[in-house]
Amino acid sequence: MCIELMLNATNLLLVAFSKMHNSIACTTNQQSLLGIEGQLFVFFIMVVAAAEVSVGLAIIVLIYRNTHSVDINFLNRLKN
């Protein structure tokens, strides 16, 4: 959950800076694509976050298939 919050904060920051740089670039040249890089980085970060969530979900499904439970106390006993 903490990683997701950090990724979302980074996305917000990149979109804000992208918007700021794009508006500055558009004042000089209307056809400029300067400042769009932040939005491209956001797209790649969202792809990485989706892959991370799918891996986590796959791990939880495999644990449930093997133990037929998602009880946290039972899973803590597996560490020993």
Contacts in CASP RR format, 6 or more apart in sequence:
PFRMAT RR
TARGET T0000
AUTHOR 0000-0000-0000
METHOD contacts of the structure
MODEL  1
MCIELMLNATNLLLVAFSKMHNSIACTTNQQSLLGIEGQLFVFFIMVVAA
AEVSVGLAIIVLIYRNTHSVDINFLNRLKN
3 52 0 8 1.000
4 49 0 8 1.000
4 52 0 8 1.000
4 53 0 8 1.000
7 45 0 8 1.000
7 48 0 8 1.000
7 49 0 8 1.000
10 45 0 8 1.000
11 42 0 8 1.000
11 45 0 8 1.000
11 46 0 8 1.000
14 38 0 8 1.000
14 39 0 8 1.000
14 41 0 8 1.000
14 42 0 8 1.000
14 45 0 8 1.000
15 38 0 8 1.000
15 39 0 8 1.000
15 42 0 8 1.000
17 38 0 8 1.000
18 35 0 8 1.000
18 36 0 8 1.000
18 37 0 8 1.000
18 38 0 8 1.000
18 39 0 8 1.000
18 42 0 8 1.000
21 34 0 8 1.000
21 35 0 8 1.000
22 32 0 8 1.000
22 34 0 8 1.000
22 35 0 8 1.000
22 36 0 8 1.000
25 32 0 8 1.000
25 33 0 8 1.000
25 34 0 8 1.000
25 35 0 8 1.000
26 32 0 8 1.000
60 70 0 8 1.000
63 70 0 8 1.000
63 75 0 8 1.000
64 70 0 8 1.000
67 74 0 8 1.000
67 75 0 8 1.000
67 78 0 8 1.000
END
